[in-house]
């Protein structure tokens, strides 16, 4: 029988998956066999013939768990799943049994099973399987991941604790993530004071890093559902800045920062040619990650030839520059198995930022 831990969160984008990846990395140093499951999967993709949550795919590929993929995401919420469920069209599905059966099989196979929730404690309520209930159902102690802060974080933690306690789940730790290094010790100190005497361990997660927060070129391509042209080796490059290429070519070039993605309309031949030419120069290659070329107007033949010759990464999209720019700046990048720079960063920094021995002792 495996030890179990349920990784919950106070909301989206707290770094729950990052913590799961780091725990998997650290746990494998102690335990021979470490497994993973995401019982409720709201963000799906296809892996071979299976429709599974994208975090299950990440863990399967990153840690060689592909043979378990059918078990790692037992309830994948495809488009219109909740509508079909509420309309009674999925009445023959015993979702609880699907989760219990998958966990039972993994339980017999592993020494430690990491169970990742889906967002805050209430996610899944629409199908009668919120995170708090699933944690209780599986008998898994809960670690709640929260973003850094004091008042807002404490409020969010208490709001989630109420539901976990209502369901009878056992919350043992709060992991504060995305900490500012200069404030890390102070903020963790305040959090420990707030939960002193309540039987909840307070742990520090990762310090904030733009490496984890920012998207890769490959992610931008998936977001826009379009191919990334140009140098294929650059598709895992992390985008640190997104710039609207609306000013003169000189002003756009002067404003380039480290690893900038420029959104520019396809009719700006002079800017397209300038950026493609600069991509050959090492000084600018570090600043220029690539382009998103927008609009219905076709790129001129000579400009296209210069783009192709330069190997600068670019994505061609027919929407307007303003629409694309808003899409890019509003997006929050999820880690995938292809994001090797991010995964390597997590593994390296987990060694110094995460006290695995203390967390493991809680199980």
N, C-alpha and C positions, 0 to 999 in steps of 0.2 A: 504494500500500500504506500502511495506517495504522500509526502508532505504537500500541502496545497497553500497557495497564496492568491488572493483575488486583488487585482490592481484596479482600483476605481479612481475617480477624479471628481473635482468640484465642478468641472465644466469642460467644454471643448478647448483644445489647444493648450492644455496645461503641461503637456509633455509626458502623458501616460505611456504612449508607445515607446518613447525614448527610455523611460524607466524600465519598461518590460525588457527591452533589448539589453540594457545594462545589467539587469538582474540575471538574464539568461547567460550573459558572458561571465559574470562573476560566479554564478552558481555552478557552472561547468568546471570551475577550478576545484570545487569541493565534492560535487556529486557526479557519479559516473553517468547517470542518465537523467536528463532534464527535458521535460516536455512542455508544450504550449497549447492553449486552446483559447479561442475567442467565442464564447457561447452564442452571443447575439452579434451578427455582423451587418452593420448598416451601410458600409461602403464596399461594394462588391466588385470583383473582377473574375475573369475566367482563368483557371489554371488547369491545363489539359481539358478534361471533360467536366470539371467541377466548377460550380459557381460558389465562390468563397469570399470571405472578407479580405481586403487588401493587406491587413496586418498579419493575417494567417499566412498569406503568400510571402510577405517579408520575412517572417520568422522561419518558414519552411526553407526558403532559399538561403538565407543567411547562416542557418545553423544545421543544414543537412537533414531536415525533418520532412522531406517531400513524401515519404511513404505514409505519413500520418495526415496528409492534407485533407482527406475526406472526413477525418475526425476533428480537425482543428477549427472548423467553422460549421457546426451542426445546424445553425439557423441563420441563413444568409437572407437578408431582407432585400429582395429584388424590387425593382420599380413597381409601385402599386401594391406591394405586399400588405401594408397596413390597411389599405382600402378593401382589398380582397378579404382580409381577416375579419374586419368589422362587418363586412357584408355577409359573412358566413360562408364564403366560397372556399375557405380553407379549414372548415370544421373537422375534416377527417384527419388533419395533421395533429399529432400529439407532440407539440413543441417541447414540452417539459421532458418527455421521454427521450426525444432525440438528443437533448443535452445530457441527460443522465446516462444514457447508453454510451455516448462518446466519452464522457469523463470516466465511466467505469472501465472502459477498454484502455484508456491512457493511464489510468490509475494503476493498473496491473503491470504496466510496462516501464514506468518511470519512478525515480526516487524523489523527484520534486516536480510538481506541475504548476506552471505559471498560468493563471487564468486572467485574461485581460477583459475588463468591462468595456462598455461603450458609452463614454461621456459621463455625465453626472449620475447620481444615484437613481434618478427617476427614469432614465432612458430605458425604453423597453416596456413601459407601463401600458402602452397602447395594445400590446399583445399579451398582457398579463405577466410579463417576465422582466420587471425592472431589475436593475443591477443589484439592488439590495436584496431582492427576493432570490435572485440567482445565487448570490454569495451564500445566503442562508441555506438554500436548497442543496448546495454542494458541500456545505460544512467547511468553507474556506475562510480563514482569517483574512481581514480586509486591510489593505494599505490604501489610503486616499492621497492622491497626488493633487497638489494645488499650486497655482502660480504664486510668485513672491508678492509680499505685501504684508500689511498688519491688519488694519480694520476690515478691509474688503475680504482678505483671505480668511480671517477668523469668522466673519459673517457667513461666507460660503461654506466653510467647513461645518459649522453648526447646523446650517440648513440641510446639508447632506446627512449629517449624523442623525438628525431626527428621523429620516426615512429608514436608514440602516437599523436604527434601534427599534423602530416600529415593526420592521420585518424580522427582528431578532437576530440580525447579523452581528458578527463579532469584529468590530473595528479596533485594530491594535496599533496602527501607526498612521501618522500624517507625514507625507514627504513633501517638503516645500521645494519647488523647482524654479528654474530661471532666476536664480539669485544674483544680485549685483555683488561682485567680489568685495568691494569696499564696505558693503552693508550686511554681508552674509551673517557674521556672528551676532550682530545686534538684532537683526530681524528674527533669527532662529531663537535668540534669547527671549524676545517678546512673545513669540509663539509658545515657547515652553512655559512661560509664566501663565499665559492664557489657559493652557490645558493642564496646569499643575494639579495633581490630585484627582484627575479624571480617568486615570488608567490608560492614557493614550500616549504612546511614544512619539516624539517629534524628531524627524530626521531631515538632514539637508540633502537635496538632490543636486542637480547640475547648476553651475553658474550659467548665466545667460550667455549665449554664443550666437552671433550672426550666421555661423556655419550651419547650425541646425535650423535657424529660423528662416533662412532664405532658400529660394527654389533653385533647382538645376535647370539647364536648358532642356533636358529630357522631360522634366516635369512641366515646363511651359508648353512643350509640344503636346503632351497629354491633355493639359488644361484646355488648349485651343483645338485639340483633336486634329492636329495637322503634323506632317513630318518636319523634322529639323534637317535642313540641307547644309551642305558645307562639311567641314572637318568632322568626321564621326567620333574622333577621339575627344572632342570637346563637349560632347553631350552630357557628360556628368559634371561639367563645370558649374560651380555655384555662382548664382547671380547675386551680387551685393547691392546693386543700385539699378533702378529703372528710370530712364530719362525719356522725356517727350521731345522728339526731334523736330520742333516747330520753329526754332530760331535759325539764324544764318548758320551756314556750315562752320564758320570759324567759332561762333559762340557755342555751338553744340560740342565741337572738339575741345574747346577750352573747359567745358563743364564736365568732361568725362572724369569719373572717379574709378576706383578699383573695381574691376569686373562689372562694367555697366552694360545693360541691355538697352538698346535704343529703339523706340517705336517711331517709325517714320513712314510717311505716305509714299507709295510707289512712284508718284510723279516727281519726287524730289531727286532727279538724276544727279545733280551736283553733289548732294549729301551722300547718296548711295555710293557714288564713285569715290568720294573723299574717304569715307569710312572703310570701304573695301581696300583702298590703297594703303591706308594707315595700318591695316591689319598685318601687313608684311613687316612692319617695324616693331621690334621687340618691346620698346618702350610703350607703344600703344596697344600691343596685344594683351598686356596685363590689364589695361584699362577697358578694353573693348571686348566684351564677351560675345556679342553678336547683335543681330537686328531682328525686329518683327516688322515686316514690310506690309503696310496696310492699304486698303482701298481697292476699288474695282478697276481703276486704270491700270493697264498692263505696264510692266517695267520695260523700258526701251531695250531693243536688241543688244546694243553696244554696252549698256549698263549691266544687263544680265550676264554678258560675256565676262565683264570685269569682276562681277560678283563671283561667278563660278571659278574664275582663275585664281581668285584670292583665297578660296576655301573658307571665307568667313562664315560662321554659322548664321543661318537666317531661316525664318519661318514666314511663309507667304499667306496672308489672311485677307479676305475681301471686306471685312468690317471696317468701320472708320477708325482712325487713330485714337480718337477720344474714347470710343467704346472699348477698344482693346486695352488702352492704358488703364481704364477703370477696372477691367477684368483682372489685369495683372497685379495692380496695387491692392485690390481687395482680397486676393487669393492668399490662403495660408497653406504652405507646402507640407505635405505628409512625406515621411521617410519611406523609401522603397528599397528593395534589395539591390537595385542598380546604383544607389547613392553610396558608393564605396567610401568616398571622402568623409561623409557624415558618419557612416558606420564605424570607420576607423577612429574617428574623433570620439565617438561614444565609448568604444572599448578602451581607448587610452585614458580618457578622463574619468571613466567609472572607477578606475583603480585608486584615484586620489579623492574623488568627490563623494563616492557612495560607501558608507560603512556597512558592507554586506554582512559581516559577522554579527553586528547589532541587530540587523533586520532578521537574519536567519534565526537568531536566538528567540525572536518573538513567535516563531512557528513551532 
